[in-house]
Amino acid sequence: MYRAMIIDDEEIVRWGIRDLIDWEASGFELCEDGKDGRDGLKKLLEAAPDLALVDIKMPGIQGIELIRLAREAGFRGHFVILTGYSEFEFAKAAISLGVEEYLLKPVDEEELARCVEKVRRGLDEQARERQRQDAHEETAREELLRGILLRREPRESLEEQMARLGMSFGEGSLCVAILTDGGANEEEPEKASRKWEDFGKDSSLYLYRATMEERLVLVGQGMDHKTWARRRSQRNERLKARYGTGFVIAVGNTVGNWYELSYSYKLAKSLLEQEFLLGQGSVLSIGAIEELQRKAENPPAEYFLMLAEMGDLDGIREGVEKFRTYCIRNLVKEADVKMQVLYNLMTVKAGIEKKYGSCGGDVAGLLEQLGGVGQLDQVMELYREILQDICVNIGRDGSDTVIKRMYYYMEKNYGQEMKLESFARMFNYNANYLGKLFRREIGDSFNNILDSIRITNAKRLLEETDMKVYQISEQVGYKNVDYFYLKFNKYVGISPREYQKEVSEGQKGG
C-alpha cells in the first residue's frame, strides 16, 4: 500500500478530494492533510508519502516553492499540482521539479482516478526495478564474497569491486561461519526451507552471506570467534527446539581484516569435515575442539585423525597419554589395548590416505612392531610414534596442504620456540623454498605472521588477565622481554604497559 498526502489551504477542497475516489482500492492510504504551504512542507518531510497533491496558490509558501524546497531536502516522491490556473510559467516551473501533471479545480473524479492510477503504475515499476537492482547487486555481492573467501583475484581487483558494490567490512574482528543441514531434513524440504529462513532472519548474526558448495557461509564482524560461536549456538538451540534439529555450524578463527577472511573460511571448512565429533545441531570451533580434547579420556580414532590433519603433535601426545590413563584406571586387558590401538591406527591411516594419498614414512613397519611389544608404556610410545609419523608425512607432495598445516600449528603453538628450518625438516623441504611458498600462500613472511599471531595473543592476555608483562612475553614465545617490547611497539604503536593502561582505563570508564 502506497501513501498519499493532500496539501491545500481550503478544507472543503481537501475533504472533497478525500471523498472523490476510493483511495484504498486505488492502492493508497491517506496521510494527515497539509493545511497550508508551511504546514504541508513540514508534514511532507516528516511523513515522506509516495504521492503529494499540492495546491499552487496557498498562503505562506506557495505550491511551486514548497515543491522546490521539498526536492532540495531530499524528498523523492511524486507530485501532482492542484490549481485553478493554467498559466504556462507554472507549467515550466513544475516540469523542472519533476511534477507528474496538473489537476484543474474543481477536480474531476475520472481525471483524479486516471492520475492516481498513472502514479501507482509508475510506483509499481519503480518497485520492480528496485527489486531487480537489489537482486542483481545481492548476486554480485555474493559472488564477490566467494572471490574474497577463495582469493580468486589479486587484492587490488577485489578492492575495486568492493568499492563499486558498496561492500565494507568495517574495522575490528572478522570471522567466518559455515552452516550445513547435514541432510537432516531430506524428506521434509519445506521444513528445511523454513529452518534456513528462520536462521537468516536475525541479520545481527552476520554482516554478509553467500552460498558455497550448497552450504550457507556467513561473515561476522565486531566479535571474536568464541563470542560469535556462542551466539550461533544459542540460535541453533532455539532452532532445535522448534524443528527437532539444528544446523552443524563451523566457526573459523578471528582475523583482523577482510583480506584474511580466506584463512578463517579454510579453518571453518576444515572443522566442518570433523562434524561427526559433536553431532547434528552443534557448533564446531577451535574452542569446542579444545573442550573436547580436555574432557576426552578414551579418544576415538576420529579424534586422532583430526589432530593428525591439523598437525597437532602436542595434541597427539596428550591424547595418547589420556588413553594410557584410561587403560590403567579401567584395568583394560593387554589384548583389548592392542586391538583398540590397532583399530584406531588403521582408521587414521585409511582416512589420511583417502584424502592425501600415501602417508609415507615407515607406518607399516611400526604397525608390525605392535604385536611384539610387551608393556603398556611401550605400546603407548609406539602408538604416539606411529600417529606422529603419519602427521608429519601428510601431504608431502602438496605445498598448499603443508602451508595450511604450518599456519594452524603456528596459531595453536605460538608460545613455543618456532623456526622455519624446523618445519622444513619436518616436511622435507628446503627452508628457503618453503619460505617462498609460505609467503605466496599466506601473503607475508613466516616471521612476520608468527610475530602477528604472538602480538595478537599478547594483546588478548593484556586485556583479559592480570599477568605481568614479562610473563606474557614468555607465554607468547618471546624469551627476551626487551625484544617483546620492540615487536609490540612495531605492531601496536605503543608499549605493552601503555596498552595495558589504556585497557584498564577503558574498563573503568565503561
N, C-alpha and C positions, 0 to 999 in steps of 0.2 A: 504494500500500500504506500503510495507516494503522499506527499504533504503539500498543501496549498495555503496561501495567505491572501487576504483581500485588504488593500490599503486605500482608503478613501475617506475624506472628511465628512461625507454625508452618510449618516447612519441608515437612512432609508435605502440608499443605493447598496450599502454593504449587505443589508438583510435581503434585499431583492435578489442579489446575485447568489447568496447562500441558498435561497429557495427556488431558484430558477431551474436548476438541474439536480439530478440525483448524483451528488459528488462521490459517494461511496461506490455506486455502481460504475462510475467512470474511473475508479482506481485511485481516488484521492480522499484523504481526510483533511478537514479544515483546521488550521491553527487559529489562535486568537487574532482578531482583526487589528489592523493599524488604523488609529483614529484620525491621524493627520501625518504630514511628512516626517516630523521628528519622531513621533511615537512609532510610526511604521518602520523607520530605519532601525531604531533600537530593537524592536521585536523581530525584524527580519534577520538581523545579525545574530540574535540570540537563538531563534528557532531554526534558522537555516532551512526553510522549506524548499521543495523542488520547483515550485511554481509560485510566482507572485504576480497578482493582478493589481496594477498601480494606477491611480488617477493622475492625470497630467497636472491638473491645477489644484493645489492644496496650499493652505496657509503654512508658514514656517519654512518648509523645504518643499519645493515643487517636485513633480514626479521625475523629470529628467535628471535633476540634481541628485535626488535620492538614489536613482539607479547608478549614476556615476560614482557616488560615494560608496555604495554597496560593492561595486566592482573593485574599487580601489582597496576596500577592506578584505577582499578575497572571496566574496560571495560568487558562487558558480552556478546558481540555479537559473531557471528560465523566467523571463519577464513578458507580460502582456500588458499593453497600455490601455487604460480606460479613459476615454476623452469625448467631449462634445466638439472638439476642434479637429480639423483635418489639414492644418497648415503643413506645407512641405518642409519647413525648417524643423518642425518637431520630428517629422519622419526621418530626416537626415541624422539628427542627433540620436534618435532611438536606434537606428540601424548600426551606427558606430559603436553603440554599447551592447549590441547583441540581443535587442528586443525581438521576440518572436513575431508579433503583429499587433495591430490595433483592434480594439472593440469600441465602436462608437456608441455613446449613450443616446437614448435608452438601449441597454444591451438586449439583443435578440436571443431568445432561447436557443434556436438552432445554431446561430453563429457562435454562441458560447460553448455549446456542446461540441461543435466541429473543432473549435480552437483548443479546447481541453483534450479532445481525442488526439489531435495532432501533437500536442506536447507530450501526452502519455506515450504515444508511439516512439517519439524521439527519446524519451527517458528509457523505454524498454530497450531500444537499440544501443543506447549508451551502456546500459547494464550488461547487455550481452557482450558488447565489445570489451568492457572491463573484465568480464569473466574470461573471455578469450585471452586477453593480455595477461591476466593473473595466472591462468593455466599455463600459458606459454612461458612466462617468467619462472613459475614454480618448476616446470620441467627443466628449464635451463639451469636453475639453481641446483636442482638435484643432480643433474649431470656434472655440473662444476664441482659439487661436493664429492662426487665419486672420483673426479680427477684429482682433487686435493688429497683424499684418503689413499689413493693409489699412486700419487705423484706421477701422473701421466705426462705432464708437461713441465718445462722449466718454471721456476718461481716467478719470473717476470711476467710470463704469459698468464699464469694463474692470477696474479695480482691485477692485471689489466681486465680480465674477465670479472673478477670480484667487484672492481670499481664500476664496470658497465652495468652489472646486475644489482648494485647496491648491497652487496653482501659484506658484512663486517662481523668480526669475531670479538671485537672489543678488547679490553685489557684484562689480564689475570688468567687464572687457571682454565684449561680446556680439557675435555675428556670425551672419549667415545664409548658408546654402549651399543651392543648388537643384541637384537631380540629375535628369538625364533620360537615358534609354537611347538616344535618338536613333533609335528604330526598328531598332536593330541586330539584334534577335532576334525580329522579327515572325513569322518562320516557325518559331521554336522557343520557344513561350510557356513551356514547362516550364523551359527553360534560363534564360530571362529571369527567371522567378519565383525560381529558386534563387539567381540573382545578387543580386536585390534583398534576399532573405532573408539571404544571406551578408554583404552590406554592413551590414545593420541589426543583426547580432549584436553588433557592437562598440559597446556603449552609451556608451563613453568618447568616441566621436566626436560625440556630440550630447547636449543637455540635453532638448529637446523636438522632436517631429517632427509633420508633418502632410502630407497630400496636397493639392496645389493645381494645378489645370489638368493633371491626370494626371502631375504631377511630384512628387518627394519633396522636401520642404522641411525642413531641419534648422536648429536653433538651437544654437550652441555657446557655451560660457561659460568665461571664465578665460584666454583667449589671444587674441593679435591675429590679424588676418586672414591674415597671412603664415605664421604658425606653423600655423594651422588648415588653410590651403590645402596646406601641405607634408604634414601628416599624412594628409589626404584623398588627396593624390597618391600617397603610399606605399601606402595601402589600395587605391587604384584600380589600381596596378601589379600587385598580387597578384591582383586580380580578372581583369585582362587575361591574366595567365599561366595562370590556372585555366580561364577561359571563352573566351578568344580576343579578347574585347572588354571594355572597361570602361565607365564612365559618363562623360558630359560633366557636369562639376561647375563651377558658377559660384559664386564666393565673394564676398560683398559686403564693404563696408567695416566696420571696427570701430566700435561705438558704445558709449556709456557707461551707458545704462540701457534697460530693456525698452521704454519708450515710443518710443525712437528706432529700434527694430528695423525699422520700416517703411522707413527710409532705406536700411538695409543690404539689405533684400529688394528694393527698387526697383533698386538698383545691380546686385545679382546677376542679377535678371531682365533688365536691360539688357545685361549682359555675356553672358548666355546666348544672346541674339539674335546674338552675334558668334561662335558656336561654330565656324563654318566656318574661322575663322582658325587654330585649333590642332588641329582634328580630333577624331575619336571617341576617347573614353577619356582626356580631358585635363582639367586644372583651369584654369578661367578666373578670373583675379583681376586686381586693379589691378597687382600685381607682374608677372604674366605678360604683361599688355599692355605694361607699361613695358619688359620684357625684349625683347619682340617689336619694339617701337619702336627700342630701342637697336641691335639687330642688323640691322634692315632696311636694305637697300641700294637695292632697286628695289621700293618699297612698292606693293602691288596696289591696285586700285580699292576693294576691300572695306575695306582699312585706312583709306583716306581717308574712306570712308562712316562708319566708326566714330568717327573723330576729329570729323567734322562733327556727328554726333549728340550727342557729349559736349561740344561747344562748345569744343574744344581748339584755339584759334587758334595757339598756340605750336607744338603738335604738328604742325599742318598746315604751318607754316613750316619746321620741321625735316625733315618728310617730303619736302617739295619739294626741299630742299637735298640730301638723300640721293639723290634721283632725279637731280638735276643732276650730282652727283659720279659716280654710276653711268654716266651718259651719256658723261661726259668720259673716264673710265677705260676704257670699252669701245668708244670711238670709234663710238658709235651714230649712224647717218645721220640727217640732218635730217627726212626723210620718216617714218622709224621713230619718232623722238622725238615728232613731232606726232601720229602715228597712236596712239601709246601714251597721250599726254596726252588726246587726243580721246576715246578709248575709256574711260579712267578717269573723265573728267568726265561723259560720258553715263551711265555706270553709276551714279555717285554721284547725279546729278540724278534718274535714274529711281527709285533706291532711296529717296531723300528724298521725292519726290512720291508714291510709293506709300504711305508711312506718314503723311506730314504734309500732303499736298496741294501746292499750288504753292510753289516755292522763293521766289518773289518776286524783287525786285531786278532787275538787268539781266544775268542769266545768259546769256540768248540773245544779247544784243548782244556780250558779251565772247567768247562762243564764235565769233561771226562774225569777230572780230578775229584769231583764232588763225592763220588761213591767211595773213594778210599780214605776220606777224612774221618778221624775217629773222635774228635772233640767238638763241642758246641762252638767254642771260640774260633776254632779253625774253620768250621762251616761258615760262621758269620764273616770271617775275614775273606774267605773265598767268595762268598755272596756279594760282599761290598766290592771286591776287586773286579768281579765279572760285570756288575752293574756300571761301575765307573769306566771300565774298558769300553762297554757299549756306548756310554755317554760321550766319551772322548772321540770315538770313531764315527759318530753320526755325521753324515753329510760332508765327509772329507772331500768329495768331488763337487760340492756345491757351495760357492763362495757366499751366496745370499743367506743360506742356512747358517753358515759359520758366523757371519756378521750379526745375524739376529740373535744367535745364542750368546755371542760376546756381549751384546747390548743388555740382554736380560741378566746375564751374570753380573755385569757392572752395576746395574740398578739394585741388585739384591745383596751384593758383597762389596759395596763401595768402601767399607771400613777396613778392608784387608789391603795388604800391600799388593799392588797390581801393576804389571808391566806388559807392554805389547809383546815383548820377547817371550813371556811365559805362555801367552795364547798361541804364539807362532809355534812354539814347541808342542803344545797340546794338540794343535790341528795340523801339524806337519807342514807349515808354511814358512816361506822366507819372511822375516819380520818387516822388511821394507815393503815388500809386495802386499803383505797383509794390511799394513798401514794405509797404503793407497786404496785397497779395496774398502777399508773401513770408511775413509773419507768420502769415497764415491757413493757408498750406500747410505751413510748417515748424514753427510753434508758438512762434517767438521773432523778435526783430527782426534785420534784416540785420547790424547792427553787433555785436550780441551773439553771433550764430552765427559771424561772422568771427573775433571775439576768441576764442571757444571752440575753433575749429579751430586758430588760431595757438598758443594756450596748450597744447593737446594735443600739437602737434608740438614746441613748445619743451621740454615735459617729456621727450618721446622723445629729443631731442638732448642734453638734460642727462644722461639715463640712458646713452645709447649712444656719446657722443663725448667728447672732451677739449676741445671748443671753449670759448672764453671766453664769459662771459655776454653781453658786448656784441656778440660775433659771432653768437650765437644770436638775440639781439634783432633784428639786421639781417636775418638769414636768414629769420625767420618774419614779417617785414613791419613791425617797429617800428623806425623810424629813430632815435627818441629812447629811450635806454636807461632813463631815469627813468620814462618813460611805460610801458615794458615792465615794470619793477618793480611799478608801480601795478596794472597789469592782472593780472600773475601772482599778486600777493598777493590780489587780489579773487577769482580763480577757484580758487586752490590753498590759500590760507590762510597761506602762508609765502612768503618771498622766494626768488628763483631760486637764490641762493647756499646758503640753508638747505636747499632741496630737493636741490641737488647734493651737499651734505654728507651728508644722510640716505641718499641713494642709495649714496654711496661707503662709508659705514659699514655699510650693509646688505650690500653685496657682500663686504666684509672679514669680517663676521660669518658670511656663508654659506660 
